[in-house]
Structure formats: C-alpha cells, structure tokens
Amino acid sequence: MSPQTRDRVAPIPRTIDGIADALPSAQRAAFNAEARTTEAADLEACLSKWWGIAVLEAAAPSDTVPPPGTASMTTVFLRRIAAGGAIDWTEIDAMRERRGARHVDWDAIDRARAAAGAA
C-alpha cells in the first residue's frame, strides 16, 4: 500500500462514533437510527454491517459498473475487506503484478485497506 493512501485514509474504529463519523450524512442518519433502536444482543451485528458500509464509502471505487449479474474484481475485493474477515494481504499485493490486474482499482483497494486498519 502506498504511503499516500495511508496518509489520506484513517482506520475506521468499530465504535458508534467512529462509524458515524466515517459515513456520509444521509447514511449517518440511517445508521444512528438503527444503532439507537437495536437490542444489545444484536448491536455487534449492526455495528459490523455499518462498519463495512463505512469502509466501502472510504474506498469510493472509481471503476465502471460491471455488467448486470457480474461483479468486478474490485467489487469482490472491497466486499471481502468490508466483511472484516481474514485477508491474505501478501497474496492480494502479489495479484497487482498479474495479467489483468490493470482492471482492478488498486487505489480503491488501498483506501479500503487503510479504512479497515489493515495497513
């Protein structure tokens, strides 16, 4: 990941304030309403869902929309990052050199990586 990306995108804390601060205002209102009405037992799932949305917003991919019924590699990577699961960053970094890698919005991947705190 480039140092420029690390400087531009701060990790998004998995807290109510951290997520709210990272969301655009229209989504922030929806998040706040959901977080305030979610039962304690379901709050972790609510925060995980909205944290993933905030990470995707931070990534703001610039690639074109894939044809209906398909997903771009950028979208696949961003969804994996936003899901918060384990990611082999060494493997993803190695993919940058592979044929077809020019079709992946690596800047968006780097922004999502930084927002997820996986620098």
C-alpha positions as CSV (number, residue, x, y, z in Angstrom):
1,M,0.0,0.0,0.0
2,S,1.3,3.4,-0.9
3,P,2.2,5.9,1.9
4,Q,0.0,8.4,0.3
5,T,-3.1,6.2,0.8
6,R,-2.1,5.5,4.4
7,D,-2.0,9.3,5.0
8,R,-5.3,10.0,3.2
9,V,-7.4,7.3,4.9
10,A,-7.5,6.7,8.6
11,P,-8.7,3.4,10.1
12,I,-12.4,3.5,11.0
13,P,-12.9,2.5,14.6
14,R,-15.6,-0.2,15.1
15,T,-17.4,2.2,17.5
16,I,-20.7,4.1,17.1
17,D,-18.9,7.4,16.9
18,G,-16.1,6.0,14.6
19,I,-18.7,4.6,12.2
20,A,-20.9,7.6,12.3
21,D,-18.0,10.0,11.6
22,A,-17.0,7.9,8.6
23,L,-20.4,7.8,6.9
24,P,-21.9,10.5,4.6
25,S,-24.7,12.4,6.3
26,A,-27.6,10.6,4.6
27,Q,-26.2,7.2,5.7
28,R,-25.2,8.6,9.1
29,A,-28.8,9.3,9.9
30,A,-29.9,5.8,9.0
31,F,-27.0,4.3,11.0
32,N,-27.8,6.4,14.1
33,A,-31.5,5.5,13.9
34,E,-30.6,1.8,13.6
35,A,-27.9,1.8,16.3
36,R,-30.2,3.6,18.8
37,T,-33.0,1.1,18.3
38,T,-31.0,-2.1,18.1
39,E,-31.2,-4.5,21.1
40,A,-27.9,-5.0,22.9
41,A,-27.7,-8.7,21.8
42,D,-27.8,-7.6,18.1
43,L,-25.7,-4.5,18.4
44,E,-22.4,-6.2,17.3
45,A,-24.1,-7.3,14.1
46,C,-25.4,-3.8,13.5
47,L,-22.0,-2.2,14.0
48,S,-20.3,-4.8,11.8
49,K,-22.8,-4.2,9.0
50,W,-22.4,-0.4,9.1
51,W,-18.6,-0.6,9.6
52,G,-18.5,-2.5,6.3
53,I,-20.6,0.2,4.6
54,A,-18.2,2.9,6.0
55,V,-15.2,1.0,4.7
56,L,-16.8,0.8,1.2
57,E,-17.6,4.5,1.4
58,A,-14.0,5.3,2.3
59,A,-12.8,3.2,-0.7
60,A,-15.1,5.0,-3.2
61,P,-14.0,2.9,-6.2
62,S,-13.8,4.7,-9.5
63,D,-14.1,1.7,-11.8
64,T,-17.0,1.4,-14.2
65,V,-20.1,-0.5,-13.2
66,P,-19.8,-4.2,-14.2
67,P,-22.5,-5.8,-16.4
68,P,-25.6,-6.9,-14.6
69,G,-25.2,-10.2,-12.9
70,T,-21.4,-9.9,-12.6
71,A,-19.0,-8.2,-10.1
72,S,-15.7,-6.6,-10.9
73,M,-12.6,-7.9,-9.1
74,T,-12.5,-4.5,-7.4
75,T,-16.0,-5.1,-6.0
76,V,-15.1,-8.6,-4.9
77,F,-12.0,-7.4,-3.0
78,L,-13.9,-4.5,-1.5
79,R,-16.7,-6.7,-0.2
80,R,-14.1,-9.1,1.4
81,I,-12.4,-6.2,3.1
82,A,-15.6,-4.7,4.3
83,A,-16.8,-8.0,5.7
84,G,-13.9,-7.8,8.1
85,G,-12.7,-11.3,7.6
86,A,-9.1,-12.5,7.4
87,I,-7.4,-11.4,4.2
88,D,-4.0,-12.6,2.9
89,W,-2.6,-9.1,2.0
90,T,0.6,-10.7,0.7
91,E,-1.5,-12.6,-1.9
92,I,-3.5,-9.5,-2.8
93,D,-0.3,-7.5,-3.2
94,A,1.1,-10.2,-5.4
95,M,-2.0,-10.0,-7.6
96,R,-1.1,-6.4,-8.6
97,E,1.5,-7.8,-10.9
98,R,-0.7,-10.4,-12.6
99,R,-2.1,-10.2,-16.0
100,G,-5.5,-8.4,-15.8
101,A,-4.5,-6.5,-12.7
102,R,-4.9,-3.2,-14.6
103,H,-8.6,-3.8,-14.4
104,V,-8.7,-3.6,-10.6
105,D,-9.0,-0.2,-9.0
106,W,-6.0,-0.7,-6.7
107,D,-6.4,2.8,-5.2
108,A,-9.9,1.8,-4.0
109,I,-8.5,-1.4,-2.6
110,D,-5.7,0.6,-0.8
111,R,-8.3,3.1,0.6
112,A,-10.5,0.2,1.9
113,R,-7.4,-1.5,3.4
114,A,-6.4,1.7,5.3
115,A,-10.0,2.3,6.4
116,A,-10.2,-1.2,7.7
117,G,-7.0,-0.6,9.7
118,A,-5.1,-3.4,7.8
119,A,-2.1,-1.2,6.8
